Amino acid sequence: MQDSPHVALLVTCLVDLMRPEIGFAAVKLLEQAGCRVSVPEAQTCCGQPAYNSGDRADAQAIARQVIAAFEPFDYVVVPSGSCAGMVHAHYPALFADDPAWRPRAEAVAAKTHELVSFLTDQRGVTSVPAHLDAVATYHDSCSGLRELKIREQPRQLLKTVTGLTLKELEGSEACCGFGGTFCVKYGPISDRIVADKTADIAATGADLLLAGDLGCLMNMAGKLTRQGHKIDCRHVAEVLADMTDGPPIGRGQVEPL
Amino acid sequence: MNAPTAPFVGISDPAQGPRSPSAVGHGVSDQFKHNADLALGDAKLQVALAEMRSSFKGRNEAARKGLPEFQALSDHAKAIKQHVLANLDYYLERFEAKVKAAGGQVHWCNDAAEARDKVLAICRSAGARTVTKGKTMVGEEIAINHHLEANGILPVETDLGEYIIQLRGETPSHIIAPAIHVSKEGVADTFRAHHTDLDPARPLSEITAMLAEARGKLRARFLAADVGITGANFLIAETGSSVIVTNEGNGDLTQTLPKIHIVLAGIEKVVPTLEDATAIFRVLARSATGQEMSVYTTVSTGPRRAHDLDGPGEYHVILLDNGRSGVLGTEFEDMLRCIRCGACMDHCPVYHAIGGHAYGSVYPGPIGAVLTPALFGLAHSKDLPNASTLCGRCESVCPMQIPLPKMLRQWRERSFERHLAPARERWGIKAWAWLARHPQIYRGAMALAARLLRRPATGRIRHLPLGGAWTAGRDFPAASGRTFQEQWRRRARP
């Protein structure tokens, strides 16, 4: 393995706020892969809500902040295909007409990776020392799949988790209906889309749903629990890092603060 | 020709059935949310959409896999259109000259009203009473049926799907499968209600029986028509020809039997040569229906010549601009590459959920969401570019590689700049952005929010204040209680 690169973790606003477990799982996986991990303090959000709402000025302001905070590191790693896609695919577009910021945006974009594909494609990780007795299915979150071409990488690593059986999900690449602010701006449509998704999930017979994006997972988990399904939901990093002792997304007990 | 004699209840009387306001082109896209709610509550529509989802599943993918050079063809098709759009004036003028040389006429129309009036004038010049139509989306765009009916001319749709929805007083809900929202049983009911001269006890459960019945009804219409109107998949600059593809052959009968053939086409439909059109055909049918080729491909060049056995005496091409030239040279130009295959709709989760009518536009789905604001104005259609999850599947299946999500975002930017988005949404985004630009305050706010959203014993929140749109149908998975940033700092790592 190469000498230890210095990786900055872009933890994402949703992981920071809702499910820090995913952030710690990411740190563990990166350290296992021989990386030094830092968490720049100046990070907040990648700017996607503003960008996708048409608020270009604010999206640029936030992007400049992210670029400045992350450019000193060898790599930027994100436990989300959507936020990684934002930095990787959209930051250069945001500054296409800005001679000062364009090269900085492109440089950060070039070294920004989604967590699982970083492990496999950049660090050559082929297996993980994890164990979980479960029948799982995997949802391909849209941005990771289409903007970053992440498809086989999580499946490759999940196959090496002892005790885990992976069942393919029919229409695994169909959107779950989350779509950032879409799920609240068009709640009824989003709800209809996720209901189709949970029907497909239930049809696999799996007892665990995995994905690489917390937004999609919260959407699907919320529908599954409302419908009374006994299917657990976790971020793929939690399973790969062997950190599945705590409650799944949308379930569990109160923890002491 | 004689006046129509066969009973054809419904079509000649626009008051017969409810006609969606979208039949006049635009204006109801601003009721998108309301339309969507109706569609979600329409049990029959939901059954039809579920069938559509499963019937389209994999078809496009299989057709692509069956053609290893699909990507190369798609690149080629895209390059042809790019070239045309960069030189549109040249090819259109060349096309016009060739049409004239072949004895036909070209009519340049700036907007829908001009195009409608031109069609009517041509029909009147022949004393037309019945007009048969092949499928044409530009015909929908200019609401030509409504205009002809209002002026005492009977338009008859001859594409089976269009025929069905015309009887029902509806508009297309898909650009290649206009009646995809109607079930087989719905078609049988429609035929029973309108073909009242036939035996009420006839069996109509088989698709073949319905097809035979429609064919019988339409045969008389083809023979009675004074004018035939078709769309055009392509206009060929080198020959002055128009080309249509159909699976039913109705287009051929529409354009060869009557005295006059009118072609309705957007100005972006021109390509340099027949060979170019052929290249694009190879990706068109595969993307539209999963076929290798459509069943019929028909090339028309001018009116009947002296030695021809059949064909129309007059050949007219209506070239419609209607906002298209305003898109040239802008960040929206790519949308003019669209070849109307419908693949984006067939793979869109939002279209799957609500169907085409909810868009309130002639062009539904992802391509409709970018075309409609350009053709009919953003103020009336601001919901359309917003009502997308930006999942990107539309772009991945588009054979012309139109960057649909990018253009949806561009419309959102214009909408945001012009303050068309609801104030609550705008200020919500602004507030979040402000917080995101102040990391220290952000961290404190998130630490507080994490406690407020902290996991109850069940791990889920059933009712979220201000989050009713989410919790109406879903639980909200609760937070762990302390943010990652807080916990990371407390670990006092080096």
Interface residues (C-beta under 8 A of the other chain):
Chain A: V11 C13 V15 D16 L17 M18 R19 P20 E21 G23 F24 V39 E41 A42 Q43 T44 C45 G47 P49 A50 Y51 N52 S53 G54 D55 R56 D58 A59 A61 I62 Q65 A93 C142 S143 R146 E147 G171 E173 A174 C175 G177 F178 G179 G180 T181 F182 C183 V184 K185 Y186 G187 P188 I189 S190 D191 R192 I193 V194 A195 D196 L217 M218 N219 A221 G222 K223 T225 R226 C233 P247 P248 I249 G250 R251 G252 Q253 V254 E255 L257
Chain B: K33 A36 D37 L40 R53 K57 P349 V350 H352 A353 I354 N386 A387 S388 T389 L390 C391 G392 R393 E395 S396 K406 R409 W411 R412 E413 R414 S415 F416 E417 A421 E425 R426 I429 K430 W432 A433 L435 A436 R437 P439 Y442 R443 M446 A449 A450 R451 L453 R454 R455 P456 A457 T458 G459 R460 R462 G467 G468 A469 W470 A472 G473 R474 D475 F476 P477 A478 A479 S480 G481 R482 T483 F484 Q485 Q487 W488
